Amino acid sequence: MSLAQAPTPPNAWRLAPRNAHIDPFYVMEVGKAADQLANQLAVQPGAHHRRVVRLNIGEPDHGAAPAVRQAAAQALQDGALPYTAALGLPELRQRIAQWYTQHHGVTVSPSRVVVTAGASAALQLACLALVGQDDEVLIPDPSYPCNRNFVHAVGGQAVALDCPPEQRYQPTAEQVAQAWGARTRALLLASPSNPTGTSLNWDELERLAQVVRQRHGLLLADEIYTGLSFDPAYGRTALALAPELAEHVISVNSFSKYFGMTGWRLGWLVLPERLVPAVEKLAQNLYICPSTLSQRAALACFEPSSLAWYEQRRLDLQHRRDAVLPRLQAVGLDVPVAPDGAFYIWANCRGLCQRLGIAQTAEAGSWALAFALLERAQVALAPGRDFGQRHTHHFVRLSLASSMDDWQEALLRLESLA
Ligand SMILES: Cc1ncc(COP(=O)(O)O)c(C=O)c1O
């Protein structure tokens, strides 16, 4: 009998069952197709004037502030970069805590701040610490796809809350109260949200926190875009809720977006004090500490020159939003709710699909549109598919993080499509 025909022994290796519950990140497929096309165009004679314009990317084009780059260079010059404490450099935890006082008027003890390898690691630590097998976490639909996969990866169940445009794509207290079951442990939301760029207003956030508190649960507030708020009605951290509510809040944050440090992999958590030891133990074991180089550089994020620079970048994004929004409707991209922060526009693409003769089914819709636009206009955008189930095949996500030049070019190409 050949090896190929031998029966598989029961103890042979196999993928752990949890893998079946992790969805692929489909947006990446569009990114890969855009890269392939860009490579083809680069070697085609005469095609150099036609480049791929990318509106699919969720990272700011500005990068880190100059002082942060200088601090990184200096840290390298200084020599060895040893491990730091698992919870992060004490000076950085202190600086982050001070930022809450300066920026949000909230007192946060540095002992509650845990520096992590991006918000991604922060969310993983929180899920590992708090979500048990078959525990449920309520998550809005649409929302950032990795969040539900963090829950699934630890054996939990992400329960989708249908959040239509009338709710600014955010959950309501009534909805959460109704969906909260015996196994529910937490509500996980992002404000402003990816992919919609829309936020919860303060009263609704308070009501949500009350529902969570009454049920002895936790509010996992993904606040990585809170610094990028365009409207004074929003942009407040859930840590500023009344103390009896804030006790139930875990705030997730990041140096990736507002501070333009995506590839540096640095973020943080603000935890209720009693949860810090459990998360510290996990961090020590899972990755020892976040990058020392990135932490040393990130200290410079809070210098006045850097904060002024970041503030200017936020205003640039706001201007980009204001310049771009009025032109989308005319190309067949309808934006039911204008973003009030982050750098995403969640647009209904029925009109554009119709213009281009693309079927509006769950299998085709925005997914087919993304590939058709790559082929016909060399414009890359993110199809809605990853972000949930609710009508997501009618939606695309466009990123304001792409430069204004790219946007001008993309709009011209979309306008001239037959
Ligand atoms: C809502 C949301 N949460 C978390 C993350 C992960 O961010 P980080 O780069 O800090 O890991 C992202 C990244 O796009 C995001 O959009």
The ligand as a Gaussian input file, in Angstrom:
#p B3LYP/6-31G(d) Opt

LIG

0 1
 C      -11.781000      49.522000      13.811000
 C      -10.386000      48.986000      13.807000
 N       -9.908000      48.384000      14.920000
 C       -8.662000      47.900000      14.968000
 C       -7.806000      47.974000      13.884000
 C       -6.412000      47.430000      14.006000
 O       -5.486000      48.499000      14.109000
 P       -3.945000      48.351000      14.494000
 O       -3.165000      48.788000      13.288000
 O       -3.723000      49.287000      15.630000
 O       -3.692000      46.948000      14.872000
 C       -8.253000      48.580000      12.690000
 C       -7.369000      48.659000      11.516000
 O       -7.727000      49.086000      10.455000
 C       -9.576000      49.111000      12.663000
 O      -10.053000      49.726000      11.575000

